[in-house]
């Protein structure tokens, strides 16, 4: 009899404890999210759908090279009177994308970025490949950093498709690649060259983005593998100092180096 009474008391006590928890949550607001009418607010650094601000893209291909699953494809062309390369297609295959963020980190202009969109499921494969260069898909990244470009000499239009580093026409002028400062061409460090650029060289790591050639066509030429320093205009480097410095500052991978006369 005592054992039965003890069991009943313990059972009633556990019921009271359970009801206490139930009553506690009955008096608090509901946490049910009425999806899709209501949606959670994600964190600022949430890695959602990859998008590209095509107006900020300089077609440097760093995102293509960084992607571990090859889900980004860029096609580009040149337009007469415009600087650099112009992306005609910026395709992202979300069937492959693993949302790792590796493509966003090296982008020098913050053109490619993670949005907060996570509803990208579809019934067919076609919607999973999006071209961010076509007008209906144009987006703007508020954090983009457009590269400074000076007006270049007009170039002949050309078209090139790439999923890696696109090829460029070979240099027609005498060119010199100077991987070290000691091997670089140089003007005399004389009083008349004080404060002027007297030496220019390019270190390994060029991504052939064309910005240097667009900024200063008299000194730089982009070849298929790297940018080179043209020796034909060596005597004019002092007069071209401002453009050379602009090219060095604008280089997204910081491989253009120069020395100023003292």
Secondary structure, DSSP 8 states (H G I E B T S, - for coil): -HHHHHHHHHHHHHHHHHHHHHHHHHTS------TTTS-----TT----EEE-TTT-----HHHHH-TT--EEEEEE--TTS-S-EEEEEEEETTT-----HHHHS-TT--EEE-S------SSSGGGEEETTSGGG----TT---------------EEEESS--------S-EE--SSGGGS-B----GGGBTSEEEEEE-S-----SHHHHH-TTTEEE-SS-EEEESTTGGGTTTTHHHHHHHHHH-TT--EEEEEB-
